[in-house]
């Protein structure tokens, strides 16, 4: 089976999964039997939303840990157990957790399972040509768009636990206020980078929403999914751009191999152009649990600060809140 045919089959299967999940989740709204009720989430960005909204009313178990690539992650036996024992499940959606689709569908037949991106207006979503017209799943890179995911969690928790609906609304309002502060920090910081230097070169296409939101050109060496491979032509094209535009820094990601980024640096060096690694960015996974970067706001604060300072813009060494665990050059 050819690569294109395989991709189309995968896309068709995942669309079918999304339809089933949306139908199942909407039909299974049940009040918690006790507190704290059990919530299982897939990726850290979703888990952090739920943590901020649910507070002490729920106990959260996140499946995909820091530094792990959700595009290729397959649910283990223990993961399935955590999904089964949960009272309610939240996942990102838009095919981010593609290989977990079957497990999520099975669980959705018995309990509420929700994609936090399920209610996002289509006008906010990007459709990369390389992914056969399907949506880019990395919505959290645009803080203003990710707010819609927060609102979805607030709504679904309120439906699941109506006795505490006001509680979730209040916590959601506070979290959204912090996100608005982060969004404004991104606009100001990235906007301080000289326009001709505002080019973000990363390991894969996880930053398209970031680029649109904060007016920075984005070039991913790999495609939208980390399962795709960057060819020699892709690498040479980016090297050409680096040399022509005098780009001084490229970036690696915590959840993606750095081999292609290193190939870019070597290719530029062979043509007499010195390029450095501007920093390590969080793309498909947050930082270590228990750290500031292990939160959604800390993750984006880190990315914004690293990108800004590495490309010649102005941002505080320790980030928006002065909490970054390592000072940024």
C-alpha positions as CSV (number, residue, x, y, z in Angstrom):
1,X,0.0,0.0,0.0
2,X,1.5,3.4,-1.0
3,X,2.2,6.1,1.5
4,X,-0.6,8.4,0.2
5,X,-3.1,5.5,0.3
6,X,-2.0,4.7,3.8
7,X,-2.4,8.3,4.9
8,X,-5.9,8.5,3.4
9,X,-6.9,5.2,5.2
10,X,-5.6,6.6,8.5
11,X,-7.4,9.9,8.0
12,X,-10.7,8.1,7.2
13,X,-10.3,5.9,10.3
14,X,-9.7,8.8,12.5
15,X,-12.7,10.8,11.2
16,X,-14.8,7.7,12.0
17,X,-13.3,7.7,15.5
18,X,-14.0,11.4,16.0
19,X,-17.7,10.9,15.0
20,X,-18.1,7.9,17.3
21,X,-16.4,9.7,20.2
22,X,-18.6,12.8,19.8
23,X,-21.8,10.8,19.7
24,X,-20.8,8.6,22.7
25,X,-19.6,11.4,24.9
26,X,-22.7,13.5,24.3
27,X,-24.9,10.7,25.4
28,X,-23.1,9.7,28.6
29,X,-23.3,12.6,31.1
30,X,-23.5,11.3,34.6
31,X,-23.1,13.0,38.0
32,X,-20.0,11.9,40.0
33,X,-20.7,9.2,42.6
34,X,-18.2,10.7,45.1
35,X,-15.4,13.3,45.5
36,X,-12.8,13.6,44.3
37,X,-14.0,11.9,41.2
38,X,-11.5,10.4,38.8
39,X,-10.5,12.3,35.6
40,X,-8.1,10.8,33.0
41,X,-6.5,13.0,30.4
42,X,-4.2,12.2,27.5
43,X,-1.6,15.0,27.0
44,X,-0.2,17.4,29.5
45,X,-1.7,20.5,27.9
46,X,-5.2,19.0,28.4
47,X,-4.3,17.8,31.9
48,X,-3.2,21.2,32.9
49,X,-6.5,22.8,31.8
50,X,-8.5,20.2,33.8
51,X,-6.2,20.6,36.9
52,X,-6.8,24.3,36.9
53,X,-10.6,24.0,36.5
54,X,-11.5,20.9,38.6
55,X,-9.4,21.9,41.7
56,X,-10.1,19.6,44.6
57,X,-13.3,18.2,43.1
58,X,-11.4,15.7,40.9
59,X,-8.3,13.6,40.9
60,X,-6.4,13.7,37.6
61,X,-4.3,11.0,35.9
62,X,-2.5,12.1,32.8
63,X,-1.4,9.3,30.5
64,X,1.2,10.8,28.1
65,X,4.1,12.2,30.1
66,X,6.6,14.9,29.6
67,X,8.9,14.6,26.6
68,X,6.7,11.9,25.0
69,X,5.5,12.3,21.4
70,X,1.6,12.0,21.3
71,X,1.6,11.5,17.5
72,X,3.1,8.0,17.8
73,X,2.1,7.0,21.4
74,X,0.1,3.8,21.8
75,X,-1.9,3.1,24.8
76,X,-0.5,0.5,27.2
77,X,-2.4,-1.9,29.3
78,X,-2.0,0.4,32.3
79,X,-3.3,3.3,30.2
80,X,-6.4,1.4,29.2
81,X,-6.9,0.6,32.9
82,X,-6.7,4.3,33.8
83,X,-9.2,5.2,31.1
84,X,-11.6,2.5,32.3
85,X,-11.5,3.5,36.0
86,X,-12.0,7.2,35.2
87,X,-15.4,8.8,35.8
88,X,-14.7,11.2,32.9
89,X,-12.0,11.5,30.2
90,X,-10.6,14.5,28.3
91,X,-8.3,14.3,25.3
92,X,-7.1,16.9,22.8
93,X,-8.5,15.7,19.6
94,X,-7.9,16.7,15.9
95,X,-6.1,13.4,15.5
96,X,-3.2,14.4,17.9
97,X,-3.6,11.1,19.8
98,X,-4.2,9.2,16.6
99,X,-2.9,5.8,17.8
100,X,-5.1,5.9,20.9
101,X,-8.3,6.3,18.9
102,X,-9.4,2.7,19.3
103,X,-8.9,2.7,23.1
104,X,-10.8,6.0,23.5
105,X,-13.7,4.7,21.4
106,X,-14.1,1.6,23.6
107,X,-14.1,3.6,26.8
108,X,-16.5,6.2,25.3
109,X,-19.2,3.5,25.0
110,X,-19.4,3.4,28.8
111,X,-18.5,6.8,30.1
112,X,-18.2,10.5,29.1
113,X,-15.1,11.1,26.8
114,X,-14.6,14.5,25.4
115,X,-12.1,16.2,23.0
116,X,-11.4,19.7,24.3
117,X,-11.1,20.9,20.7
118,X,-14.5,19.5,19.8
119,X,-16.3,22.8,20.0
120,X,-13.6,25.0,18.5
121,X,-14.9,27.1,15.6
122,X,-13.5,25.9,12.3
123,X,-12.4,29.4,11.4
124,X,-9.6,29.1,14.0
125,X,-8.3,25.8,12.6
126,X,-5.5,25.4,10.0
127,X,-5.6,22.7,7.3
128,X,-2.0,21.9,6.1
129,X,-1.9,20.7,2.5
130,X,0.4,17.8,3.4
131,X,-2.2,16.3,5.7
132,X,-4.9,15.7,3.1
133,X,-7.0,18.7,4.2
134,X,-7.3,17.6,7.9
135,X,-6.8,20.0,10.7
136,X,-3.5,20.9,12.4
137,X,-3.9,19.6,16.0
138,X,-1.4,21.9,17.7
139,X,-4.0,24.5,18.7
140,X,-2.5,25.1,22.1
141,X,0.3,27.1,20.4
142,X,-2.1,30.0,20.0
143,X,-3.1,31.0,23.5
144,X,-6.2,32.9,22.3
145,X,-7.5,29.9,20.4
146,X,-6.7,27.5,23.3
147,X,-9.0,29.5,25.5
148,X,-11.8,27.7,23.6
149,X,-10.5,24.4,24.9
150,X,-10.7,25.8,28.4
151,X,-14.3,26.9,27.9
152,X,-15.1,23.4,26.6
153,X,-13.7,21.8,29.8
154,X,-15.6,24.3,32.0
155,X,-18.8,23.5,30.2
156,X,-18.4,19.7,30.2
157,X,-17.4,19.6,33.9
158,X,-20.5,21.7,34.6
159,X,-22.7,19.2,32.8
160,X,-21.0,16.2,34.5
161,X,-21.1,17.8,38.0
162,X,-23.9,20.4,37.9
163,X,-23.8,20.9,41.7
164,X,-20.4,22.6,41.2
165,X,-21.0,24.4,38.0
166,X,-20.5,27.8,39.5
167,X,-17.2,26.6,41.1
168,X,-15.9,25.5,37.7
169,X,-17.0,28.8,36.1
170,X,-15.1,30.8,38.7
171,X,-11.9,28.8,38.3
172,X,-12.2,28.9,34.6
173,X,-12.5,32.7,34.6
174,X,-9.4,33.0,36.7
175,X,-7.4,30.7,34.4
176,X,-8.6,32.5,31.3
177,X,-7.4,35.8,32.8
178,X,-3.9,34.3,33.3
179,X,-4.0,33.1,29.7
180,X,-4.9,36.5,28.4
181,X,-1.9,37.9,30.2
182,X,0.3,35.2,28.5
183,X,-1.2,36.0,25.1
184,X,-0.4,39.7,25.4
185,X,3.1,38.8,26.6
186,X,3.5,36.8,23.4
187,X,2.3,39.6,21.2
188,X,4.6,42.1,22.8
189,X,7.7,39.9,23.0
190,X,7.6,38.3,19.5
191,X,6.7,41.7,18.1
192,X,10.0,43.1,19.4
193,X,12.0,40.8,17.1
194,X,13.1,42.7,14.0
195,X,10.7,41.9,11.2
196,X,13.3,40.5,8.9
197,X,14.6,38.2,11.6
198,X,11.2,36.9,12.6
199,X,11.7,33.4,11.3
200,X,11.2,30.3,13.5
201,X,12.8,27.1,12.2
202,X,11.9,24.0,14.3
203,X,12.1,20.2,14.1
204,X,8.5,19.7,12.9
205,X,5.4,21.7,12.0
206,X,4.0,22.2,15.5
207,X,4.2,26.0,15.5
208,X,1.9,27.0,12.7
209,X,-0.7,28.4,15.1
210,X,2.0,30.1,17.1
211,X,3.2,31.8,13.9
212,X,-0.2,33.0,12.9
213,X,-1.0,34.3,16.4
214,X,2.2,36.1,17.0
215,X,3.2,37.1,13.5
216,X,6.3,35.1,13.0
217,X,7.2,33.0,9.9
218,X,7.4,29.3,10.8
219,X,9.4,26.6,9.0
220,X,9.2,23.0,10.2
221,X,11.8,20.6,9.0
222,X,9.5,17.6,9.3
223,X,5.8,17.6,8.5
224,X,2.8,18.1,10.8
225,X,3.2,14.6,12.3
226,X,6.5,13.5,13.7
227,X,6.0,10.2,11.8
228,X,6.9,11.9,8.5
229,X,10.5,12.1,7.5
230,X,12.4,15.1,6.3
231,X,14.1,14.5,3.0
232,X,17.4,15.9,1.7
233,X,15.5,18.3,-0.5
234,X,13.6,19.7,2.5
235,X,16.8,20.2,4.5
236,X,18.6,21.8,1.5
237,X,15.7,24.2,1.0
238,X,15.9,25.4,4.6
239,X,19.7,25.8,4.4
240,X,19.2,27.9,1.3
241,X,16.8,30.1,3.2
242,X,19.1,30.4,6.2
243,X,22.0,31.5,4.0
244,X,19.9,33.9,1.9
245,X,18.2,35.6,4.9
246,X,21.1,35.5,7.4
247,X,19.1,33.5,10.0
248,X,21.3,32.9,13.0
249,X,19.4,30.4,15.1
250,X,17.3,27.3,14.8
251,X,15.4,25.4,17.5
252,X,15.1,21.8,18.8
253,X,12.1,20.3,20.6
254,X,11.9,18.2,23.7
255,X,9.6,15.5,22.2
256,X,11.2,15.3,18.7
257,X,14.6,14.0,17.6
258,X,17.2,16.8,17.0
259,X,19.0,15.0,14.1
260,X,17.4,17.0,11.3
261,X,18.1,20.3,13.1
262,X,21.7,19.3,13.5
263,X,21.8,18.4,9.7
264,X,20.6,22.0,9.0
265,X,23.4,23.4,11.1
266,X,26.0,21.2,9.4
267,X,24.6,22.1,6.0
268,X,24.8,25.8,6.7
269,X,28.3,25.5,8.1
270,X,29.4,23.7,4.9
271,X,28.3,26.9,3.1
272,X,30.2,29.2,5.4
273,X,27.2,30.2,7.5
274,X,27.3,29.8,11.3
275,X,23.9,28.8,12.9
276,X,23.4,28.0,16.5
277,X,20.7,26.2,18.4
278,X,18.6,29.0,19.8
279,X,17.1,26.8,22.5
280,X,15.0,23.9,23.3
281,X,11.2,24.4,22.8
282,X,8.2,22.5,24.2
283,X,5.9,21.5,21.3
284,X,3.9,18.3,21.8
285,X,4.7,17.9,25.5
286,X,5.2,20.2,28.5
287,X,8.2,20.3,30.8
288,X,8.9,18.1,33.8
289,X,6.0,17.6,36.3
290,X,6.3,19.9,39.3
291,X,8.2,22.6,37.4
292,X,6.8,25.9,36.1
293,X,7.5,24.7,32.5
294,X,5.5,21.6,33.4
295,X,2.4,23.8,33.2
296,X,0.7,25.1,30.1
297,X,1.4,28.8,30.9
298,X,5.0,28.0,31.9
299,X,5.5,26.0,28.7
300,X,4.4,28.9,26.5
301,X,6.2,31.5,28.6
302,X,9.4,29.5,28.1
303,X,8.8,29.2,24.3
304,X,8.0,32.8,23.8
305,X,11.0,34.0,25.9
306,X,13.5,31.6,24.3
307,X,12.4,32.5,20.8
308,X,12.3,36.2,21.4
309,X,15.7,36.5,23.0
310,X,17.4,34.1,20.5
311,X,16.1,36.0,17.5
312,X,17.1,39.5,18.8
313,X,13.9,40.6,20.5
314,X,13.4,41.8,24.0
315,X,12.0,39.7,26.8
316,X,12.8,39.2,30.6
317,X,15.5,36.7,31.2
318,X,13.3,34.6,33.5
319,X,10.1,35.1,31.4
320,X,6.8,36.8,32.0
321,X,6.4,35.8,35.6
322,X,10.1,35.5,36.5
323,X,9.6,31.8,37.1
324,X,11.5,30.1,34.3
325,X,13.8,27.5,35.9
326,X,16.8,28.4,33.7
327,X,17.7,31.9,32.6
328,X,17.5,32.4,28.9
329,X,20.4,33.9,27.1
